Amino acid sequence: MTTAEERTRLEELLSLNILDTSREERFDRHTRLASKVFDTPIAIVTLIDQHRAWFKSTSGTDAQQVRREESICNHALGMGYLEIQDTFADKIFQNHPATKGHPPLRFYAGAVLYGPAGQALGTLCLIDHVPRRLSPSERALLEAFARLVEDEIVRDFELEKARRRVQSVTLGDSSTGLLGETLLSDTLEQLIRVSDPKKGNLAIMHLWIENLDTIVRLHGIGAQDTIVQTLAKRLTAYDQHHPIFTAARVAPDRFVIITPIDSSRSALDEALRIQNKLAEPVMIDELLLRAETSIGVSTWPRDGSRADELLGRARRALNDRHATDGVHLFSRDEDAWAIRRYLMEQRLENALIENQLTLEYQPIFAADGSRIASFEALIRWRDEELGGVDPKELVAIADRTERLSRSLTEWVIRSACLQARTWHPGMGTDPIRVAVNIPAREFHDPGFLNRLDEILQQTGMDPNRLTLELTEESLILDPEQIIRTMEILSRQGIKLALDDFGTGYSSLSYLRRLPVHILKIDKSFIDGLPDQQGAIDLVAGIIGIARGMGLAVVAEGVEHEAQRALLAELHCDMIQGFLLGRPMTDSEVTNLVEGTQAV
């Protein structure tokens, strides 16, 4: 199944709203009857999600789901019907995880379930712990049972479709009063029919509130309502010079705006204007909170002639690599990139499970280049289908999903701690530290400290050898919570570094209170050394502030000897960059640290 086919299949499955729903007797009676008719201990209605096989109904087992790669139903999707008479004798399935279970799965028969649009959703399957075979008439009967299950699924789909249409037409979105998704599509179709491309174009803008989940976690669901309602009012505020045709709320954190434009070339200017309207912070409980938004844009008629095309392309444009102040314009070349990002997201979780990621380590030296201070762990991923994945892309993909971000962070910390414990510098030298970058959302997560403690205990890592790096953006939403978390980490002996200092939101007002030990000056400032006096003054100022507060300073991106010499003259403590050390494998690190002296 190609990536596009799998995406279409998953879209239909998700549209049915049947995943993660409660047990229902109308499905259970089919699995009970199938188990009795075929005399098998287990019968299951399985739905194949992106990363799992989820059980809508079971007879003979209390299991609720398994990982997708552990499900034989996953193999049946493209076949219509799959029967394995004895897994022990089957070359393909004799080593399958299900075959090695307790008790082992010996017999499997699954009839694929299809959705209203013909996409494979999962199976109605029979399982036994002894080998057996279905006759042709029994197979036909199992497929007939599957059609009955499909009828139940379609019934739900049609009822939900009718309910949403009525709700959209009569109420729209109850929180904002905007259109719902169903009426939006109908409205866009009407606008296309009455518009004349010679007189103007349409811009379709899919707006995503990127940090809404974090705001809700920190400030509650009431904060979501306030943010969403405020943005909706700003979007629909009357502007005779820049009118909009319609606006809709299509998800808790997403809006769609349709507006007239002179031509496709003016779409960017119009989207940037909307971004500026939404940029002002919102007051919630005496706190000023800023909604971080991105906009994906498609235009009619350049990017499509149908509503579904234009809406889908505006949404997918958000995955494009190139953006101007958070605005992503749809392009057919970038659409191929969006598909690649979708595939990366699909494969990343399995890569973590299968331990397919690796770490490299970039050394951080004393400014005179004589000693190694520490190593920064840098993630690497080479996939059989994707090839080499840029680390920034990998992190960006993980950050889109809280679960993936957490799993990736835990994997990096655990792997770095296990590796650092094998580094043994020469006699009389201190143990070498390892630094790990931590996403902003982890510092805001109440469970982060417990998960970190568990990793340190499991790996036997001394907290005094670990440095955690965070960026200034980590301080945006709740600096007080961040400070409390950092104080706990600092008391444990973990060092804290403020990464890319100077490039994010101003944190000087908090710097005196932050229990950080290290400031890392961003490469963009180092690039101006030693020729630009402004860069020299800025770097000297940062170093002076840090030294006055008892903080060590690391200069990032040092690539030339003249830069290193000037930084040493300015009393910078440490340097990191290609001049003295590129990222290296764990074995190369081991060779380097033997006999070296650590700071």
PASE-579077 format. One record per residue (C-alpha): y, x, z. Coordinates in steps of 0.05 Angstrom, whole numbers, plus 5000, padded with zeros to 4 digits. Layout:
! residues N
YXZ/...
! end
This chain:
! residues 599
500050005000/506750294980/512650355027/516349784993/510149344996/509149495070/516449345083/515848675048/509448515087/512748685154/518948275136/514747655125/510747765189/517047845230/520247235197/514746795224/516746925296/509546905320/508947615349/509047675425/508546925435/504346575489/497046375481/496245705447/490345235450/490945065376/489345785359/484445905416/479945335393/478945685326/476846345358/472245995408/469045585353/468246195307/464946595363/460146025376/458545865303/457146595285/454046765352/458547375363/461147585431/468247685406/472847335356/480247515348/486347285310/489747955297/496748075270/498348765244/505348985266/508749635248/505250055301/500049585332/494849055322/497048475367/492147925386/494847215380/488246915403/481847205430/475046965451/470547435491/475847965508/482048005551/485248545508/492148385481/493348935430/491249625406/494850165368/494750025294/490750645277/485450425327/484449755293/479249645239/483349025219/488549505192/483549725139/482249015118/489448845099/488949055026/481848815016/481948065031/475348125067/471948705103/464948725132/461749325166/454549185181/453449805225/459250265241/454350805265/451550855194/458150785158/461151455137/468351185141/467850845208/462651225247/468151655279/473251085285/476251005355/473350295360/466350565346/467051045405/469150495454/465150245513/461349855492/461850115420/463749645363/457649625317/459049025272/465648785243/467448215195/474748045181/477947535134/485247685119/490547185139/496247085090/503346825103/507146295063/509646825014/502747115004/503447735047/497547985089/499147865162/492648045197/485547785203/480847295235/475347775255/468547755287/465948335330/459048485356/455949075394/449549065352/448749145277/448348515235/449948215167/453247565144/450147165088/454546945029/455046245058/457046535126/462346965094/465046345058/465145975124/469046545159/474146535103/474745775111/476145885185/481646375165/484945855121/485145385181/488645915222/493646025165/495145275166/497245345239/501645935223/504945585164/506144965206/510145375256/513945715200/516045055167/518044735233/522145345253/525345375184/527444645189/529944745260/534145355241/537144995181/539144395224/541944855278/545845265227/548844665194/550544285257/552044835308/552045515277/552046065329/553245735396/556646335427/561846475373/562045845331/560646255269/555646075215/548246205225/544046615178/541246035137/547945725122/550846415107/546046515049/547545825021/555045955028/554546614991/550746294935/556245774928/561646314927/557946694873/557446064830/564945914834/567546634829/570046964766/568847724763/574847794717/579347544772/576247904831/569948124867/566547974933/565048464989/559148315034/559648695099/553848765149/556948965215/552649275270/554849365343/551150015356/551950065431/551149335450/544349445482/547249995526/553049565547/548348995567/543849475606/549849745645/554149125653/549648525643/548747975591/555647685607/558748315578/555048195513/558047495507/565047765520/564348325470/561347885416/566347315426/572247805425/569948135361/568647455328/575847245344/578547885315/574347805251/576647095239/583947165261/588546895206/591347425159/594747165097/594647855064/587247985078/583547325081/576047265092/571846725060/566746665116/563647025175/556846945207/552947205266/545947385241/543147745303/545447875375/548748525353/550448375280/555547995239/556347885165/563247805133/564647585062/571547745036/575047744968/577048424939/580748634876/574949064852/568949444880/573450054889/577549694942/571349524985/572050155027/579350025044/577749315064/571949525108/576150065142/581549545156/576249115191/573749715230/580849835255/581449115277/575249195320/576849885348/581049675408/577049675474/575249025509/576948905582/570848695623/571048685699/577049165700/573449645654/575549805583/569249805540/569350005467/564549695417/561950235371/560949915303/558350105234/559049705170/554449685110/557849425047/555249144981/559648834927/558748274877/557548324819/556449084818/550749104870/547148454854/547647744828/543847364883/545547244956/539047534982/540048174941/547148274966/545648125038/539648585039/543349155006/549249095054/544249135112/540449725083/546950095068/547550225143/541850735134/545751145082/547151865100/554451845078/559651445114/567251425121/569151265193/562850855202/563150505135/557050575089/557750355017/551350144983/548950584926/542350564889/541251304903/542551214977/538050604977/532251064962/534451475022/534550855065/527250725046/525651445066/528951325134/524850685142/518551085128/520751625178/521551105232/514550835216/511251515219/515151825277/511551445332/504751645304/507252365298/508852355372/502052055390/498352555346/502553145371/504953315300/511853545322/513454265341/519054625378/522855245359/527255625407/534055945394/535856505442/542456505481/544857205497/549857525544/556357615505/555158365498/548458215466/544558615517/540558075552/537257405539/540156855582/535756285559/532755925499/534855245471/528954805449/529954535379/525354005350/521754085283/517553585242/513753705178/510153085153/504753065099/508352515061/515652635080/515553395078/520453745124/524953265163/531853495183/532453505259/538953115258/535552575217/529652565264/534052475326/538251945291/532051555274/529451595345/536251385374/535950735335/530250495380/530350575456/522850645461/522551195407/528451565437/525151565505/518351795478/521552355437/525752595496/519652605542/515552975490/520853515482/521853625556/514353655570/512954125511/518754585528/516654625602/509454785584/511755335536/516955635583/511755735636/508256235590/514356685582/513657305625/519457795618/518958505643/518258715715/524458615759/527658095714/528957365729/524756815695/527856595629/530655885627/529655355573/534954855553/533454155526/538353665495/538252975528/540852345492/546551965525/542151345535/537351735579/542751925629/544451195635/537150985645/535350865718/528251085704/530051755674/529952145740/523051895758/520252065690/523252755693/520252875763/513452665737/513853155678/515953725723/510053585770/505053515713/507254155679/508354565742/515254755717/520255045767/526554605762/530755235770/528455455701/530654815666/537454675635/539253975609/544753925557/548853285548/554653125503/561452845521/559552175491/554652095550/560851975594/563751395554/560650775584/559450925658/561951605681/560651435754/553251315740/552851955700/555952355758/550952065808/545152245762/547852945751/548753065825/541452895838/539153355782/543653915807/540953865878/533953965849/536154625819/536654385747/542654675711/547054215669/550854405607/556254015570/554554105497/559354125437/565254135485/571853915454/569053495397/567852835432/571752395479/576352755526/572652905591/577753365624/579552825674/572352815697/570853555689/572853735761/568053205787/562253355740/556853785772/555954185708/554554925707/555655095634/560654915579/558355015507/564155105458/562654765392/561555175330/567454845295/572155225341/568455885335/568755855259/576255985263/575256645299/577957175295/583057015240/586256355262/591056435321/590455685338/582855755345/583756375388/588556025434/584155415440/577855805455/581556245505/584255615539/577255305545/574455955573/580256005623/579155295648/571755405655/572456065692/577555755738/572455225756/566655715764/563155495701/559455935652/561355895579/556855915517/559955995448/555755645395/554955845322/556756585329/555156895261/559557515255/560458145298/567958045298/567057365331/562357655384/567158225399/573057755408/569057285452/566957855496/574258065501/576157355521/570857395577/566056895546/559556935584/554256785531/553556705456/548756315412/548156375337/545056715277/548457375292/543557555347/537957045341/535656485295/530755945319/523856235328/516756005343/513656035412/509656655393/515957005369/519356825435/513557125473/514157785434/521657795445/521857665520/516558175539/520258755570/527158425564/531858295621/534257575632/541057375657/
! end
